[in-house]
Amino acid sequence: MPFKDPKEILVKQIVSKLLLKDFMVEEELINKIKSYVDTTYDKYSDSTVLVSSFVNEILYPKQEVSKTPTYFVNIISNYTKKTTKKVEVATFSKYFKNRLKEMRKILSARAELAALTSISRILAKQEKEEVATIGMISDISETKNGNLMLTLEDETAEIKVLINKDKENLKKFGDGLVLDDVIGVSGNSGDKIIFANNVILPEVPHTKEFKKFKEDVHACFLSDIHVGSDVFLGNEFERFLKWIRGEAGDENQKELAKKIKYIFIAGDLVDGVGIYPGQEKDLKVTDIFEQYELCFNYLDKIPKDKAIIICPGNHDAERLAEPQPPIFDYFRKGADFSNFFFVSNPSMVQIHKTGDFDGFNCLLYHGYSFDYYVANVSEIRNNGGYDRADLIMKFLLQRRHLAPSYTSTLYLMDEVEDPLVIKELPDFFLTGHIHRTSVSTYKNITLISGSTWQDMTAFQEKLGHNPEPCRVPIVNLKTREVKILKFS
């Protein structure tokens, strides 16, 4: 019995997919399929990629590029520094001193810290006095009497800070502090100790403006597409692409799709290779270049009058240390990138600035540090954990830092600045990583966590993730209201 021609099998697979999508498969289309298989067969090592690639081209032919885009994108902060310098103890010291310096600028504006002094001067005081200082937490412990004891340090010295358990609100607040937090403390000095009356975080001021645009313009938020995974939800993602092109949904939904001018993708475009032990068993596409090409083939189907703003995540082919640079040029294949904006993780992007409107600042951060805070902060862990991205995002905004604790992520040791400090406050804080949509507001900042386009893997189940795939948050920039569309 002769073996079947593998190209013939691929032709049948493509025909089957088209029939499932209600295409009329006639002789002319079958000849086109055969020609496509003949010319691309050697290009793809995975038959699924070849089949999907053809189906996408038939379902979503490229649109003409708009000559006058109706969007505005300005990249405010985008970390592109490269470093090959050896990391030494002095490098760590400079890094954390720079963080303390940046945080001091934010904290020193607080009225509670008007009489600031250095820790070394407090240690030199002979009598009990009211004092205020700013420092970084290097140790947290509990005394045998149940009081909270912090070790606070600045450039000059370190000192103990005692938070009395009888000050219930302050003690509860103190229990949420983590190592390497930069805080302000006011209280009474003792013998090489401060008895705290108040602890101040860098925080978001109550004066943060709640911006709105005068016209009905929308933005939508994606994350964690994970192309290449054997549980990538390709059909559902195609459903989203049909909708964004105005080819699916009722009239109201089609009208909404037209109004979207900005699409943010907060990392993990592909599933990557070698991200966790045994990942190869969970991959449908094992070549990283093919993963990206397939991903960009999908994204190329989005109309060109919409800006696509992309930062990487921990599954992307980048260094794991944060900040991660924008997705490398040599992975950018398979699309017309005229409406794509590649930025670092994290980054700040300004959208929709007009002559009389300042635009919206959008902070993108994939969220790799989130796992640490779910595990180590009881207020987050006990109130939903991975189901409450909004609590994690609020926690980080209060600290004005995306990964305050050293072990919460892998830092790129920059000796000039700490790039994870939130120096400028955003209007939108956009994240991903935990594969669940969350929408909230904190002090006039809209917090949005993207969904995912991957079903649960055994590895995620082991970590305690609870994915909620195929959901797309959409914000009306005129009202700041957020809707969530479901494509599952």
Residue, then its C-alpha position, 0 to 999 in steps of 0.5 A: m500500500p503506497f504512502k500518502d503524499p504529505k502535501e495532499i494531506l495538508v491540502k485536505q486539512i486546509v479544505s476541512k478548516l475552510l468547510l468548518k468556517d462555511f467557505m464554498v470550496e470549489e475547484e478554483l480555491i482547491n487549485k489555489i490551496k495546492s499552489y500555496v502548499d507547493t510554494t510554502y511547504d519547505k518554509y514551515s517545519d510545523s504543518t499546523v502553522l502552514v494550515s493556519s497561515f493559509v486560512n488567515e490569508i483567505l479569511y483576512p486579506k490585507q487592507e490598504v494602509s491608511k495614508t492619514p492615520t487617525y491615531f496619535v502615539n508618542i513614546i514617552s519612556n522606552y528603555t533601550k539601553k544595552t549593558t555588558k558591564k560586569v555587575e559588582v557590589a558597587t553596582f547594586s549600591k548605586y542602583f538602590k541609592n538612585r531609587l532612594k534619591e528618586m523616591r525622596k523627591i516624591l516623599s519630601a513633598r508630603a506635609e507630614l515629612a516637613a522636618l526631614t533629617s538624615i538617619s545619622r543625625i537622628l542617631a546623634k540626638q541625645e534627647k527624645e525629639e519629634v523626628a522625620t526621615i526617609g529610608m529603605i526597609s532592609d529588615i522586617s521582624e516582630t518583637k516578642n511583645g508582638n510589635l513590628m520592628l523595621t530596619l530603615e537605612d539611607e545613605t548615612a546610616e541605619i536605624k530601628v523603627l518600632i510600630n507599636k501593636d497598640k496603634e492598630n491602624l498603623k500596625k495593620f498598615g505596617d504589616g503590608l510593608v515589604l523589603d526594599d520599600v522606600i518610606g517616610v517615617s515620623g515619630n519620636s526618637g529614642d536610643k538608636i530607635i524611632f517610635a513611629n507615629n506615622v508611616i508614609l508611602p510615596e503614593v498617588p496624590h489625591t489631586k491626580e486629574f481624571k482626563k476625558f476626551k471630547e470625542d467618542v474614541h476607544a482603546c482596547f487591551l490584550s495580553d498573553i496571546h501565547v502563539g505556539s502553545d498547544v492550548f493557544l485559542g486560535n479560533e477565538f483569536e480569529r473571532f476577535l480579528k473578525w470583529i475588530r475588522g467589522e466582519a462579525g457582531d451586531e450593528n452596535q458591536k461593529e460600530l464599536a469596532k470602528k471607534i477603536k483607534y488604539i490596541f495595547i498588547a501587554g506582553d507574551l505574544v508567543d509561548g516562547v521556548g525553554i521558559y519552564p521545565g518540560q515546556e516542549k511538551d506543551l508546544k505546538v510550534t517549537d521554533i521561536f521564529e515561526q511563533y513570532e511570524l505566525c503571531f504577526n500574521y494574525l496581528d497584520k489582519i487588524p485594520k491599519d487605521k488602528a495603532i498597535i502598541i506592544c511591550p514584551g513579557n517573560h515568555d517573549a524572546e528577551r532577557l528576563a531582567e527588567p526593563q526588557p527592551p522592545i521585541f527585537d527587529y529580527f523577530r518582526k516578520g510576517a506583517d506590514f508594521s506601519n501601524f505597530f509601535f514596539v516599546s520596552n517593558p515597562s514603558m510609558v506611551q502617550i495616546h490621542k494628543t490633539g491641539d487642545f488636549d494633552g492626551f492620555n499617558c499609559l503605563l505598560y508593565h507585563g507584570y512578572s513581579f506579580d507572583y511575588y506579591v500574591a505569595n508574600v502580601s497577606e492583604i493580596r493573598n487573602n482577598g483573591g490573590y491571582d483573581r485580583a490584579d487590581l489589588i496588586m496594581k494598587f499596591l505598586l502604585q502606592r509604592r510608585h515602583l513596579a517591583p519594590s522587593y529585590t527578589s520580586t523580579l530580576y533587575l537590570m542594574d542601571e547605575v544611573e537610574d532605577p527604571l522601575v520607579i513610577k516617576e510620572l503618574p499615568d492615566f491608564f496602568l495596563t498589565g497582563h501576566i496573570h491571565r485574568t481580566s480586571v478593571s478598577t480605578y485608583k485615585n483617577i488612574t484606570l487599572i486594566s489587566g489584560s486577559t489571555w488567549q491560552d487555555m490553562t496549562a499544567f504548569q499554570e495549574k501548579l502555580g495556582h493560576n485561574p485563567e479567564p481567557c478571550r476577554v477584551p477590555i475596551v475603554n471609551l476615552k470620552t467617558r472612561e467607561v470600560k466594557i469587556l467583550k467575551f470571545s470564548 
